């Protein structure tokens, strides 16, 4: 095993390989235990394996650390990682902590931790890379950086006190939203809230969309109303509606009032429909164009990188206005059909004549059958006046059909029968519910069941 000093922050995201060279997973953290008179001892790594499962890899199973990769003996316990008492995660819990120098020279913030091998299969913390406070309030000023031994400092972190998450966020920078959500949920509750507080509104919104609704509510309830409204503005309207429906009437209305008017209007429209209908499942952000728009214009719109693949699979053609609820819905044009025609071809001549929209009060079961029967990834939703109000995408339907805990499922549990989402009110009455209070009342009284 290499005896070189290794910095923990640089291990985050490094690949883990077995002796045959096959990739096992990626490092997400380093686990240490404190000792009274010596530097903390490294006991293992948190490794993310396929399926987004995080497992514990004992340091004794590691044969080499270096060159941006970790080699193991090939034996890994695939049980999901659970932090034990006395164990501390370096990236999640140590980086960003404030420490005091024992010589009385002041304080500093831990920016990185170096570990080194002291014997076969034995590693410990060797040094801390710390930064002193800025000497002046100037935005260009930077505090002095230096190395310190563990014995040179005292941890001054008070339980419950805010801890900087800057360096932890740097390790999460390359994570996809679903992986970021899992990483946040793996943190201790207080640390999770600290990290959520430092995430940008857009990044936090992406992560919340991938969390179970109970965890969404827990985080949102810790945010000030203004910040919570800003985050909801960044979420997809249907996800924001799901989340607001879990809040109290008073907080839900308060947040809607603080949101951007256009975003709030979309959410209110979704909340007006029973959640087990097309109107309750749909998103209000499809691509909408006029019949005179050209193929070139349509392709330019679906090329936007922020557009979800399911929404980019087709464009909706309507009469003006072109914001839901639009003018009369004319039809959809699939992107594959656009690819077969010259750039100047009018989209109004390429409408899919076989695809009929679904009414907003159509049941979720009916929408599922249409998507499956015609091999679609989205279906348009219209109101009683045949105006486009949104589209239901395949991911909306899957989210509805899958069990509550599908995001945390390891993939080896027996399949559960389809059931309604947490905000679903199972009722034969599919008329729109006009207020949040009515919506929540119906949801609370309704039993769980299936379509």
C-alpha positions as CSV (number, residue, x, y, z in Angstrom):
1,X,0.0,0.0,0.0
2,X,1.3,3.5,-0.8
3,X,2.4,5.5,2.2
4,X,1.9,8.9,0.7
5,X,-0.2,11.5,2.4
6,X,-3.7,11.7,0.9
7,X,-6.1,14.6,1.2
8,X,-9.7,13.6,2.0
9,X,-11.4,16.2,-0.2
10,X,-9.6,14.9,-3.2
11,X,-10.8,11.4,-2.5
12,X,-14.4,12.4,-2.9
13,X,-15.6,11.0,-6.2
14,X,-12.5,8.8,-6.8
15,X,-13.2,5.4,-8.4
16,X,-12.9,2.2,-6.4
17,X,-11.7,-0.9,-8.2
18,X,-11.4,-4.6,-7.3
19,X,-8.1,-6.5,-7.9
20,X,-9.3,-7.5,-11.4
21,X,-9.7,-3.8,-12.4
22,X,-13.4,-3.8,-12.4
23,X,-15.0,-0.6,-11.0
24,X,-16.9,-1.1,-7.8
25,X,-18.1,2.4,-7.1
26,X,-17.0,5.9,-6.0
27,X,-15.8,7.3,-2.7
28,X,-18.3,9.6,-1.0
29,X,-16.7,10.1,2.4
30,X,-14.0,8.9,4.9
31,X,-15.0,7.6,8.3
32,X,-12.8,8.3,11.4
33,X,-13.1,7.8,15.1
34,X,-11.7,10.2,17.6
35,X,-9.1,9.1,20.2
36,X,-8.4,10.9,23.4
37,X,-4.7,11.4,23.1
38,X,-3.9,10.6,19.4
39,X,-5.0,11.8,16.0
40,X,-8.4,10.3,14.8
41,X,-8.1,6.9,13.3
42,X,-9.5,6.1,9.8
43,X,-11.9,3.1,10.0
44,X,-13.2,3.0,6.5
45,X,-14.7,4.7,3.4
46,X,-18.3,5.3,2.4
47,X,-18.6,4.0,-1.2
48,X,-21.5,4.6,-3.6
49,X,-22.1,1.4,-5.6
50,X,-24.5,0.9,-8.6
51,X,-28.1,1.6,-7.7
52,X,-27.0,4.7,-5.6
53,X,-26.6,2.5,-2.6
54,X,-23.9,3.7,-0.1
55,X,-22.0,1.0,1.7
56,X,-19.2,0.8,4.2
57,X,-15.7,-0.3,3.0
58,X,-13.4,-1.1,5.9
59,X,-10.0,0.4,5.6
60,X,-8.5,-3.0,6.1
61,X,-10.1,-4.0,2.7
62,X,-8.2,-1.3,0.9
63,X,-4.9,-2.3,-0.6
64,X,-3.9,1.0,-2.3
65,X,-4.9,4.6,-2.2
66,X,-3.3,7.0,-4.8
67,X,-3.3,8.3,-8.3
68,X,-7.0,9.2,-8.0
69,X,-8.2,5.6,-7.4
70,X,-8.6,3.1,-4.6
71,X,-7.9,-0.6,-5.0
72,X,-9.7,-3.1,-2.7
73,X,-9.4,-6.8,-1.9
74,X,-12.6,-7.3,-3.8
75,X,-14.7,-8.1,-0.7
76,X,-17.3,-5.5,0.1
77,X,-20.3,-5.8,2.4
78,X,-23.2,-4.6,0.4
79,X,-25.3,-3.7,3.4
80,X,-26.4,-0.1,3.3
81,X,-24.1,2.2,5.3
82,X,-25.4,3.3,8.7
83,X,-23.3,5.6,10.8
84,X,-22.5,4.2,14.3
85,X,-22.0,6.1,17.5
86,X,-18.5,7.6,17.7
87,X,-18.0,7.6,13.9
88,X,-17.4,10.9,12.2
89,X,-17.6,11.6,8.4
90,X,-14.8,13.8,7.4
91,X,-16.3,15.4,4.3
92,X,-19.8,15.8,5.7
93,X,-19.0,16.7,9.3
94,X,-15.4,17.9,9.6
95,X,-14.7,20.1,6.6
96,X,-15.8,23.7,7.4
97,X,-15.5,23.3,11.2
98,X,-13.9,26.1,13.2
99,X,-11.0,25.2,15.4
100,X,-8.9,27.2,17.9
101,X,-5.1,27.0,18.1
102,X,-3.9,25.7,21.5
103,X,-1.2,28.3,21.5
104,X,-3.8,31.1,21.7
105,X,-3.0,32.5,18.2
106,X,-6.6,32.6,17.1
107,X,-9.1,30.5,15.1
108,X,-9.2,28.9,11.7
109,X,-11.5,26.9,9.5
110,X,-10.7,23.3,8.4
111,X,-10.6,23.2,4.6
112,X,-9.1,19.8,4.1
113,X,-7.8,16.8,6.1
114,X,-4.7,14.7,5.3
115,X,-4.6,11.0,6.2
116,X,-1.6,8.7,6.0
117,X,-0.7,5.1,6.5
118,X,1.0,4.2,9.8
119,X,1.0,0.5,9.4
120,X,-0.5,-2.3,7.2
121,X,-4.2,-1.5,7.0
122,X,-3.9,1.4,9.5
123,X,-4.5,5.0,8.6
124,X,-4.9,8.1,10.7
125,X,-5.4,11.8,10.4
126,X,-1.9,13.4,10.0
127,X,-2.5,17.1,9.3
128,X,-5.2,19.7,8.8
129,X,-5.2,22.3,6.1
130,X,-6.8,25.3,7.7
131,X,-7.5,28.9,6.8
132,X,-7.4,31.8,9.2
133,X,-10.1,34.5,9.1
134,X,-9.9,37.3,6.5
135,X,-7.7,40.2,7.8
136,X,-10.2,42.7,6.3
137,X,-13.8,42.8,5.1
138,X,-12.6,43.4,1.5
139,X,-14.1,40.8,-0.9
140,X,-10.6,40.4,-2.3
141,X,-9.0,39.6,1.0
142,X,-8.2,36.0,1.9
143,X,-7.2,34.5,5.2
144,X,-3.8,32.9,5.6
145,X,-3.6,29.1,5.0
146,X,-1.4,26.7,6.8
147,X,-1.0,23.1,7.9
148,X,-1.6,22.1,11.5
149,X,-1.2,18.9,13.5
150,X,-4.3,17.6,15.2
151,X,-2.7,18.2,18.5
152,X,-2.2,21.9,17.6
153,X,-6.0,22.7,17.6
154,X,-9.1,22.4,19.6
155,X,-12.5,21.8,18.1
156,X,-14.8,24.7,19.1
157,X,-17.9,23.5,17.2
158,X,-20.9,23.8,19.4
159,X,-23.7,21.2,19.0
160,X,-26.4,22.8,16.8
161,X,-24.2,25.8,15.7
162,X,-24.1,26.5,12.0
163,X,-21.1,24.9,10.2
164,X,-19.8,26.1,6.8
165,X,-20.8,23.7,4.0
166,X,-18.6,25.4,1.3
167,X,-16.1,22.5,1.0
168,X,-18.8,19.8,1.3
169,X,-20.7,21.5,-1.5
170,X,-17.6,21.3,-3.7
171,X,-17.7,17.5,-3.4
172,X,-21.3,17.5,-4.4
173,X,-20.9,19.8,-7.4
174,X,-20.8,17.0,-10.0
175,X,-23.7,15.0,-8.6
176,X,-26.9,14.5,-10.5
177,X,-30.0,15.8,-8.7
178,X,-31.1,12.3,-7.6
179,X,-27.6,11.5,-6.3
180,X,-27.5,14.9,-4.5
181,X,-30.8,14.1,-2.8
182,X,-29.4,10.8,-1.6
183,X,-26.2,12.5,-0.4
184,X,-28.2,15.0,1.6
185,X,-30.5,12.4,3.1
186,X,-27.4,10.4,4.3
187,X,-26.2,13.4,6.4
188,X,-27.1,13.9,10.0
189,X,-30.3,16.0,10.2
190,X,-28.6,19.2,11.5
191,X,-25.8,18.9,8.9
192,X,-28.3,18.3,6.1
193,X,-30.1,21.5,7.0
194,X,-26.9,23.4,7.1
195,X,-26.0,22.1,3.6
196,X,-29.5,22.8,2.3
197,X,-29.2,26.4,3.6
198,X,-26.0,27.0,1.5
199,X,-27.2,25.4,-1.7
200,X,-28.4,27.7,-4.5
201,X,-32.2,27.9,-4.9
202,X,-32.0,26.0,-8.2
203,X,-29.8,23.2,-6.9
204,X,-31.9,22.8,-3.8
205,X,-35.1,22.7,-5.9
206,X,-33.5,19.9,-8.1
207,X,-32.7,17.9,-5.0
208,X,-36.1,18.3,-3.4
209,X,-37.8,17.1,-6.5
210,X,-35.9,13.8,-6.0
211,X,-36.8,13.3,-2.4
212,X,-39.7,11.6,-0.7
213,X,-42.3,14.2,0.2
214,X,-41.9,13.8,3.9
215,X,-38.3,14.8,3.6
216,X,-39.2,17.7,1.3
217,X,-41.6,19.0,3.9
218,X,-39.0,18.6,6.7
219,X,-36.4,20.7,4.8
220,X,-38.9,23.3,3.5
221,X,-40.3,23.8,7.0
222,X,-36.8,24.9,8.2
223,X,-36.5,27.6,5.5
224,X,-37.7,31.1,5.9
225,X,-40.8,31.9,3.9
226,X,-39.0,34.1,1.4
227,X,-36.3,31.4,0.7
228,X,-38.9,28.6,0.6
229,X,-40.9,30.6,-2.0
230,X,-37.8,31.2,-4.1
231,X,-37.0,27.4,-4.1
232,X,-40.6,26.6,-5.0
233,X,-40.3,29.0,-8.0
234,X,-37.4,26.9,-9.3
235,X,-39.3,23.5,-9.0
236,X,-41.4,22.0,-11.7
237,X,-45.0,23.2,-11.1
238,X,-46.3,19.7,-10.6
239,X,-43.6,18.9,-8.0
240,X,-44.2,22.3,-6.3
241,X,-48.0,21.5,-6.2
242,X,-47.3,18.1,-4.6
243,X,-45.1,19.7,-1.9
244,X,-47.5,22.6,-1.1
245,X,-50.3,20.2,-0.8
246,X,-48.4,18.6,2.2
247,X,-48.2,21.9,4.1
248,X,-50.7,23.5,6.3
249,X,-53.3,25.7,4.7
250,X,-51.9,28.9,6.1
251,X,-48.3,28.2,5.1
252,X,-49.3,26.9,1.6
253,X,-51.3,30.1,0.9
254,X,-48.5,32.3,2.3
255,X,-45.9,30.7,0.1
256,X,-48.1,30.9,-3.0
257,X,-48.5,34.7,-2.3
258,X,-44.7,35.0,-2.1
259,X,-44.0,33.1,-5.3
260,X,-43.6,34.7,-8.7
261,X,-47.1,35.3,-10.0
262,X,-46.7,33.2,-13.1
263,X,-45.3,30.3,-11.2
264,X,-47.9,30.6,-8.5
265,X,-50.7,30.6,-11.1
266,X,-49.4,27.3,-12.5
267,X,-49.3,25.7,-9.1
268,X,-52.8,27.0,-8.2
269,X,-54.1,25.6,-11.4
270,X,-52.6,22.2,-10.6
271,X,-54.0,22.3,-7.1
272,X,-57.4,22.9,-8.5
273,X,-57.6,19.4,-10.0
274,X,-58.0,16.1,-8.1
275,X,-54.5,14.6,-8.0
276,X,-55.5,11.2,-9.4
277,X,-56.5,12.8,-12.7
278,X,-54.7,14.0,-15.7
279,X,-55.0,17.6,-14.4
280,X,-53.4,16.6,-11.1
281,X,-50.5,14.7,-12.8
282,X,-49.7,17.1,-15.6
283,X,-46.9,19.7,-15.9
284,X,-47.8,23.1,-17.2
285,X,-44.5,23.7,-19.0
286,X,-44.8,22.0,-22.5
287,X,-43.3,23.6,-25.6
288,X,-46.2,25.5,-27.2
289,X,-46.0,27.0,-30.7
290,X,-48.3,28.4,-33.4
291,X,-49.2,26.5,-36.6
292,X,-47.0,28.9,-38.6
293,X,-43.9,28.0,-36.6
294,X,-41.3,26.2,-38.7
295,X,-39.4,22.9,-38.2
296,X,-36.3,24.9,-37.5
297,X,-38.0,26.9,-34.8
298,X,-39.4,23.7,-33.2
299,X,-36.0,22.0,-33.2
300,X,-34.4,25.0,-31.7
301,X,-36.9,25.0,-28.8
302,X,-36.3,21.3,-28.0
303,X,-32.5,21.7,-28.0
304,X,-32.6,23.8,-24.8
305,X,-30.4,21.9,-22.3
306,X,-32.7,22.6,-19.3
307,X,-35.6,20.9,-21.0
308,X,-36.6,17.5,-19.7
309,X,-36.3,14.7,-22.3
310,X,-40.0,13.8,-22.1
311,X,-41.0,17.4,-22.7
312,X,-38.6,17.7,-25.6
313,X,-40.1,14.7,-27.4
314,X,-42.9,16.8,-29.0
315,X,-44.2,20.3,-29.4
316,X,-47.8,21.4,-28.9
317,X,-49.5,23.5,-31.6
318,X,-52.3,25.8,-30.5
319,X,-54.1,28.9,-31.4
320,X,-53.1,32.1,-29.4
321,X,-52.5,32.7,-26.5
322,X,-49.6,30.3,-26.1
323,X,-49.5,30.0,-22.4
324,X,-51.7,27.5,-20.6
325,X,-54.6,27.6,-20.8
326,X,-54.0,28.3,-24.4
327,X,-56.2,28.9,-27.4
328,X,-57.8,25.9,-29.0
329,X,-55.4,22.9,-29.1
330,X,-54.6,21.8,-32.6
331,X,-52.3,18.9,-32.1
332,X,-48.7,17.7,-31.4
333,X,-45.7,17.3,-33.6
334,X,-43.1,14.7,-32.6
335,X,-39.5,15.6,-32.9
336,X,-38.7,12.5,-35.1
337,X,-41.3,13.8,-37.6
338,X,-39.7,17.2,-37.6
339,X,-36.3,15.6,-38.4
340,X,-37.8,14.2,-41.6
341,X,-38.9,17.5,-43.1
342,X,-37.0,20.6,-44.3
343,X,-36.3,23.4,-41.9
344,X,-38.9,25.8,-43.5
345,X,-41.8,23.3,-43.2
346,X,-44.7,24.7,-41.2
347,X,-45.5,22.6,-38.1
348,X,-49.2,23.0,-38.7
349,X,-48.9,20.6,-41.6
350,X,-47.2,17.9,-39.5
351,X,-49.7,17.4,-36.7
352,X,-50.2,13.8,-35.4
353,X,-53.7,13.1,-36.5
354,X,-53.9,9.9,-34.6
355,X,-53.2,11.3,-31.1
356,X,-56.2,12.7,-29.2
357,X,-55.7,14.8,-26.1
358,X,-57.1,13.7,-22.8
359,X,-59.6,15.7,-20.7
360,X,-58.2,17.2,-17.5
361,X,-60.5,15.0,-15.4
362,X,-59.4,11.7,-17.1
363,X,-58.3,9.2,-14.5
364,X,-54.6,8.4,-14.0
365,X,-55.4,4.8,-15.1
366,X,-56.7,6.0,-18.4
367,X,-53.7,8.2,-19.0
368,X,-51.4,5.2,-18.2
369,X,-53.2,3.0,-20.7
370,X,-52.9,5.7,-23.4
371,X,-49.2,6.1,-22.9
372,X,-48.6,2.4,-22.9
373,X,-50.9,1.6,-25.8
374,X,-49.4,4.1,-28.2
375,X,-45.8,4.0,-27.0
376,X,-45.8,7.7,-26.0
377,X,-43.7,9.6,-23.5
378,X,-46.2,12.4,-23.1
379,X,-49.9,13.1,-23.8
380,X,-51.6,16.5,-24.0
381,X,-54.3,17.6,-21.5
382,X,-57.2,19.9,-22.5
383,X,-60.0,21.5,-20.5
384,X,-63.7,21.5,-21.4
385,X,-63.1,24.2,-24.0
386,X,-60.4,22.1,-25.8
387,X,-57.7,24.5,-24.6
388,X,-54.3,23.1,-23.7
389,X,-53.6,23.2,-20.0
390,X,-50.5,20.9,-19.8
391,X,-49.1,17.5,-20.7
392,X,-48.7,14.3,-18.6
393,X,-45.2,12.8,-19.1
394,X,-44.2,9.2,-18.5
395,X,-42.2,10.1,-15.4
396,X,-45.3,11.8,-13.9
397,X,-47.2,8.5,-14.3
398,X,-44.4,6.4,-13.0
399,X,-44.0,8.6,-9.9
400,X,-47.8,8.1,-9.4
401,X,-47.7,4.4,-9.7
402,X,-44.6,3.5,-7.8
403,X,-44.7,3.0,-4.0
404,X,-43.9,5.9,-1.6
405,X,-40.4,4.6,-0.8
406,X,-39.3,3.9,-4.4
407,X,-36.5,6.6,-4.2
408,X,-34.9,4.8,-1.2
409,X,-35.5,1.3,-2.5
410,X,-32.4,-0.9,-3.0
411,X,-34.0,-2.7,-5.9
412,X,-34.3,-6.1,-4.2
413,X,-37.6,-5.7,-2.4
414,X,-40.7,-7.4,-3.7
415,X,-42.9,-5.3,-6.1
416,X,-45.7,-3.5,-4.4
417,X,-49.1,-2.9,-6.0
418,X,-49.7,0.5,-7.6
419,X,-51.1,3.1,-5.2
420,X,-51.9,6.7,-5.1
421,X,-49.2,9.3,-4.4
422,X,-49.3,10.9,-0.9
423,X,-51.3,13.9,-2.1
424,X,-53.8,11.7,-3.9
425,X,-57.4,11.7,-2.8
426,X,-59.0,8.6,-4.1
427,X,-62.6,9.5,-5.0
428,X,-65.0,8.8,-7.8
429,X,-65.6,12.5,-8.0
430,X,-63.1,14.0,-10.4
431,X,-64.4,17.6,-10.4
432,X,-61.8,20.3,-9.8
433,X,-61.1,21.2,-6.1
434,X,-60.9,24.9,-6.0
435,X,-58.9,25.6,-2.8
436,X,-55.9,24.2,-1.0
437,X,-58.1,23.7,2.1
438,X,-60.6,21.6,0.2
439,X,-57.7,19.7,-1.4
440,X,-56.1,18.9,1.9
441,X,-59.4,18.0,3.5
442,X,-60.1,15.5,0.8
443,X,-56.6,14.1,1.0
444,X,-56.8,13.7,4.8
445,X,-60.2,11.9,4.7
446,X,-59.4,9.6,1.8
447,X,-58.2,6.0,2.4
448,X,-55.3,4.6,0.5
449,X,-56.1,2.4,-2.4
450,X,-55.6,1.8,-6.1
451,X,-57.2,3.0,-9.3
